[in-house]
Amino acid sequence: MSALDRTYLSMRLRAAMWKEALADRWTTFRKEEHGGTEVVAVILILVVVVGLAVVFKEKIGKLVNKLWEKITTTTDTFDTNIPET
């Protein structure tokens, strides 16, 4: 048997093994179901958060405006003169 024949047979064997391994991985991937429940849970949490934001839109807006007013009025009273050392 020549070196070329051995190389050809070796490549055919490797290709067959790779194809079988890939088919096994594909079958396993299709059968796995974990991960689906996490996606559903995240979607449900987002729906609840968006729903609460819609329901309390006015109150959240008022709270944010009050906090922003406090921040801006407090920063106006800061002494920005830093003594040199």
N, C-alpha and C positions, 0 to 999 in steps of 0.2 A: 504494500500500500504506500503510495507516495505521500509526501508531506502536504501537498495540496489537497489530497483526498481526506487526510486526517483533519486538516483545518476546516474543510467543508463540513465534515461530520460533526466536528466539535461545535461549529456555529449553529448547525441545525439542532443539535441537542440543547444548546443554550437557549435558542429561540423557542423551542417547545417548552422548556422549563419556565421561561419568562411568561409565555402565553398562559400556561396553567396557573402560575402564581397570580397573574393579573386577573384571570377569570375568578379565582378564589376570592381575591380582594374585592372585586366588583360585587360578587354575590353577598359577601359579608356586609359591604356598605349598604346595599339595598335592603338587607334584613334588619339593620340596626334602626332602632326607633328612639333611642335616647337623644335628647336635644330638642325634640319636638315639643315636649312639655315645657321646657324652659322658654321657648319662643312664645308659646301661648301665655305663659305666666307674665312675661314682659309686656306683651300686648295688652293683657287685662289690666296690669298696673298703669300703663300709659293711658288707657281709656278712663280709669278712675281718676287719675291726676288731672287730665284734661276736663273731665266732667266737673270736678270740684272747682277748677279754675273758672269754668263758665258760670257755675252757680254763684260763686263768691267774687265775681269779677269786680263789682263796685267796691266791696269792702277791701279787697286786695289793693285796688287802685288808691283808695283813700289812705290806707296804711303806708303804702310806698310814698305817697306825696307828703304825709306827715313826717316820715323818717327823713326824706330828702330836705324838707324845711329845717328840721333840727340839725342836720349835718351842715347845711349852708349857713345857718345863723351861728352855729358853734364855731365854725372855721373863721367867721368874720371877727370873732373876739380874740383869736389867738394873737399872741405877741410875736411878730415875725422878726423883731430886732434881736439878733443873736449876738451876745457880747463876745468880743474878741479876747482870746486868752494869750 
